[in-house]
């Protein structure tokens, strides 16, 4: 028994490709903002430590 790949109907294929493009865009955007988020987190941590030391 040879397995044959079933072709998706054109509309379903188009929707699947559109979802894959959206996923790739979301991942790229997340990677782009990761360093900025890490810097912001570090800055918040430093501010919190200074406030603790000041009290």
C-alpha positions as CSV (number, residue, x, y, z in Angstrom):
1,X,0.0,0.0,0.0
2,X,1.6,3.2,-1.2
3,X,0.5,6.3,0.7
4,X,-0.5,9.1,-1.6
5,X,-0.6,12.7,-0.3
6,X,-4.0,14.2,-0.6
7,X,-4.1,17.6,-2.1
8,X,-6.0,20.2,-0.2
9,X,-8.7,22.1,-2.0
10,X,-7.5,25.5,-3.2
11,X,-9.5,27.5,-0.6
12,X,-8.2,25.4,2.3
13,X,-4.7,25.6,1.0
14,X,-4.9,29.4,0.7
15,X,-6.2,29.7,4.3
16,X,-3.4,27.4,5.5
17,X,-0.8,29.5,3.8
18,X,-2.2,32.7,5.1
19,X,-2.1,31.4,8.7
20,X,1.5,30.2,8.2
21,X,2.4,33.7,7.0
22,X,0.7,35.3,10.0
23,X,2.5,32.9,12.3
24,X,5.9,33.7,10.7
25,X,5.2,37.5,11.0
26,X,4.2,37.2,14.7
27,X,7.4,35.2,15.4
28,X,9.6,37.7,13.6
29,X,7.9,40.6,15.5
30,X,8.4,38.9,18.8
31,X,12.1,38.3,18.1
32,X,12.5,41.9,17.0
33,X,11.2,43.3,20.3
34,X,12.8,40.8,22.7
35,X,16.0,42.8,23.4
36,X,14.0,45.9,24.1
37,X,11.8,44.0,26.5
38,X,14.8,42.5,28.3
39,X,16.3,46.0,28.7
40,X,13.1,47.3,30.1
41,X,12.8,44.4,32.5
42,X,16.4,45.0,33.7
43,X,15.7,48.7,34.2
44,X,12.6,47.9,36.2
45,X,14.6,45.5,38.3
46,X,17.3,48.1,39.0
47,X,14.7,50.8,40.0
48,X,13.0,48.3,42.3
49,X,16.4,47.4,44.0
50,X,17.2,51.1,44.5
51,X,13.8,51.7,46.0
52,X,14.4,48.8,48.4
53,X,17.8,50.1,49.4
54,X,16.4,53.7,49.9
55,X,13.7,52.4,52.4
